[in-house]
Amino acid sequence: MANEIIGNLDGQNLRIGVIVSQFNETITARLLKGAREAANSHGIKEENITIVFVPGSFELPAAASKMLETSNWDAVVALGCVIRGETPHFDLVASESARGISEVSRKFGKPVIFGVLTTNNMDQALARSGGFAGNKGFDSMSTAIKMVGVFDGIEKFTNINGAAE
């Protein structure tokens, strides 16, 4: 029989860092509201959440790295919004913020969740930050909670059964 490791939505006793881009603040404030609602509904105490604001989505990976370097967070949720414009700037910021967030997660062995909307226009961003398409801030916090459980499960399984060769 296969071994299965599945994260759950039990956020009790978790410490979560949330980093929020101030660029496109109309959208990122809605994402943060969704993330806080998810944390509350999954049992994370308000005092176990630290929120850091950065100028833009490009700065999210550096802030996530600093948070994990200086304190023992269970996970970090990075929230931002990049809306396509007329120049290649969108592609650079969207790509580098995604790459950087993934890199920080691998470097520190902790869940760092990419909660950055990359949309073609403001209507799409509004839809995904509490509109008809849900709230990706809520989804990102829920993903962080589940991934803490997955990481813990992998660690426990490895400690019991020995490291994979």
SULLINQUI-V870854 format. One record per pair of residues at least 4 apart in sequence whose C-alpha atoms are under 7 Angstrom apart, sorted by sequence separation. I is the first residue (numbers start at 0). J is the second residue. D is the distance in whole Angstrom. If there is no record, write none. Layout:
# SULLINQUI-V870854
i=I j=J d=D
i=I j=J d=D
This chain:
# SULLINQUI-V870854
i=23 j=27 d=6
i=24 j=28 d=6
i=25 j=29 d=7
i=26 j=30 d=6
i=27 j=31 d=6
i=28 j=32 d=6
i=29 j=33 d=6
i=30 j=34 d=6
i=31 j=35 d=6
i=32 j=36 d=6
i=33 j=37 d=6
i=34 j=38 d=6
i=35 j=39 d=6
i=36 j=40 d=6
i=37 j=41 d=6
i=38 j=42 d=6
i=39 j=43 d=6
i=43 j=47 d=7
i=54 j=58 d=7
i=58 j=62 d=6
i=59 j=63 d=6
i=60 j=64 d=6
i=61 j=65 d=6
i=62 j=66 d=6
i=63 j=67 d=6
i=64 j=68 d=6
i=65 j=69 d=6
i=66 j=70 d=6
i=67 j=71 d=6
i=87 j=91 d=7
i=88 j=92 d=6
i=89 j=93 d=6
i=90 j=94 d=6
i=91 j=95 d=6
i=92 j=96 d=6
i=93 j=97 d=6
i=94 j=98 d=6
i=95 j=99 d=6
i=96 j=100 d=6
i=97 j=101 d=6
i=98 j=102 d=6
i=99 j=103 d=6
i=100 j=104 d=6
i=101 j=105 d=6
i=102 j=106 d=6
i=103 j=107 d=6
i=104 j=108 d=6
i=119 j=123 d=7
i=120 j=124 d=7
i=121 j=125 d=6
i=122 j=126 d=6
i=123 j=127 d=6
i=124 j=128 d=6
i=125 j=129 d=7
i=126 j=130 d=4
i=129 j=133 d=5
i=130 j=134 d=7
i=134 j=138 d=6
i=135 j=139 d=6
i=136 j=140 d=6
i=137 j=141 d=6
i=138 j=142 d=6
i=139 j=143 d=6
i=140 j=144 d=6
i=141 j=145 d=6
i=142 j=146 d=6
i=143 j=147 d=6
i=144 j=148 d=7
i=145 j=149 d=6
i=146 j=150 d=6
i=147 j=151 d=6
i=148 j=152 d=6
i=149 j=153 d=6
i=150 j=154 d=6
i=151 j=155 d=6
i=152 j=156 d=6
i=153 j=157 d=6
i=154 j=158 d=6
i=155 j=159 d=6
i=156 j=160 d=6
i=157 j=161 d=5
i=38 j=43 d=5
i=39 j=44 d=7
i=53 j=58 d=6
i=67 j=72 d=6
i=84 j=89 d=7
i=104 j=109 d=5
i=118 j=123 d=6
i=125 j=130 d=6
i=126 j=131 d=5
i=127 j=132 d=5
i=128 j=133 d=6
i=129 j=134 d=4
i=157 j=162 d=5
i=21 j=27 d=7
i=53 j=59 d=7
i=83 j=89 d=5
i=104 j=110 d=6
i=118 j=124 d=6
i=126 j=132 d=5
i=127 j=133 d=5
i=128 j=134 d=4
i=20 j=27 d=7
i=82 j=89 d=7
i=104 j=111 d=5
i=126 j=133 d=7
i=127 j=134 d=5
i=128 j=135 d=6
i=19 j=27 d=7
i=81 j=89 d=6
i=116 j=124 d=7
i=127 j=135 d=6
i=128 j=136 d=7
i=100 j=111 d=6
i=63 j=75 d=7
i=81 j=93 d=7
i=100 j=113 d=7
i=97 j=113 d=7
i=59 j=77 d=6
i=114 j=135 d=7
i=114 j=136 d=6
i=56 j=79 d=5
i=56 j=80 d=7
i=93 j=117 d=7
i=114 j=139 d=5
i=112 j=139 d=6
i=13 j=43 d=6
i=10 j=41 d=5
i=11 j=42 d=5
i=12 j=43 d=7
i=21 j=52 d=6
i=112 j=143 d=6
i=9 j=41 d=6
i=10 j=42 d=5
i=11 j=43 d=5
i=15 j=47 d=6
i=16 j=48 d=6
i=17 j=49 d=6
i=18 j=50 d=6
i=19 j=51 d=6
i=20 j=52 d=6
i=21 j=53 d=6
i=22 j=54 d=6
i=8 j=41 d=6
i=9 j=42 d=7
i=10 j=43 d=5
i=14 j=47 d=5
i=15 j=48 d=5
i=16 j=49 d=5
i=17 j=50 d=5
i=18 j=51 d=5
i=19 j=52 d=5
i=20 j=53 d=5
i=21 j=54 d=5
i=22 j=55 d=5
i=110 j=143 d=6
i=13 j=47 d=7
i=14 j=48 d=6
i=15 j=49 d=7
i=16 j=50 d=6
i=17 j=51 d=6
i=18 j=52 d=6
i=19 j=53 d=6
i=20 j=54 d=6
i=21 j=55 d=6
i=20 j=55 d=5
i=57 j=92 d=6
i=74 j=109 d=6
i=75 j=110 d=6
i=76 j=111 d=6
i=77 j=112 d=6
i=78 j=113 d=7
i=79 j=114 d=6
i=80 j=115 d=5
i=81 j=116 d=6
i=82 j=117 d=6
i=83 j=118 d=6
i=20 j=56 d=5
i=56 j=92 d=7
i=60 j=96 d=6
i=73 j=109 d=7
i=74 j=110 d=5
i=75 j=111 d=5
i=76 j=112 d=5
i=77 j=113 d=6
i=78 j=114 d=5
i=79 j=115 d=4
i=80 j=116 d=5
i=81 j=117 d=5
i=82 j=118 d=5
i=83 j=119 d=5
i=110 j=146 d=6
i=59 j=96 d=7
i=74 j=111 d=6
i=75 j=112 d=6
i=76 j=113 d=7
i=77 j=114 d=5
i=78 j=115 d=5
i=79 j=116 d=6
i=80 j=117 d=6
i=81 j=118 d=6
i=82 j=119 d=6
i=83 j=120 d=6
i=110 j=147 d=6
i=57 j=95 d=7
i=76 j=114 d=7
i=77 j=115 d=7
i=82 j=120 d=6
i=57 j=96 d=5
i=60 j=99 d=5
i=64 j=103 d=6
i=82 j=121 d=7
i=56 j=96 d=6
i=60 j=100 d=5
i=67 j=107 d=7
i=18 j=59 d=7
i=60 j=103 d=7
i=30 j=78 d=7
i=27 j=78 d=7
i=27 j=79 d=6
i=27 j=80 d=6
i=26 j=80 d=7
i=16 j=72 d=7
i=15 j=72 d=6
i=23 j=80 d=6
i=14 j=72 d=5
i=15 j=73 d=6
i=16 j=74 d=6
i=17 j=75 d=6
i=18 j=76 d=6
i=19 j=77 d=6
i=20 j=78 d=6
i=78 j=136 d=7
i=14 j=73 d=5
i=15 j=74 d=5
i=16 j=75 d=5
i=17 j=76 d=5
i=18 j=77 d=5
i=19 j=78 d=5
i=20 j=79 d=5
i=13 j=73 d=6
i=15 j=75 d=6
i=16 j=76 d=6
i=17 j=77 d=6
i=18 j=78 d=6
i=19 j=79 d=6
i=76 j=139 d=7
i=76 j=140 d=6
i=76 j=143 d=7
i=74 j=143 d=6
i=74 j=147 d=7
i=73 j=147 d=7
i=26 j=124 d=7
i=30 j=128 d=5
i=26 j=125 d=7
i=29 j=128 d=6
i=29 j=129 d=7
i=37 j=137 d=5
i=33 j=134 d=6
i=36 j=137 d=7
i=26 j=128 d=6
i=34 j=136 d=5
i=38 j=140 d=7
i=33 j=136 d=5
i=34 j=137 d=4
i=37 j=140 d=6
i=30 j=134 d=6
i=33 j=137 d=4
i=37 j=141 d=6
i=30 j=135 d=6
i=31 j=136 d=6
i=34 j=139 d=7
i=30 j=136 d=4
i=34 j=140 d=5
i=8 j=141 d=7
i=10 j=144 d=6
i=8 j=144 d=6
i=8 j=145 d=6
i=7 j=145 d=5
i=6 j=145 d=4
i=6 j=146 d=6
i=7 j=148 d=6
i=6 j=148 d=4
i=6 j=149 d=5
i=5 j=149 d=6
i=4 j=149 d=6
i=4 j=152 d=6
i=4 j=153 d=7
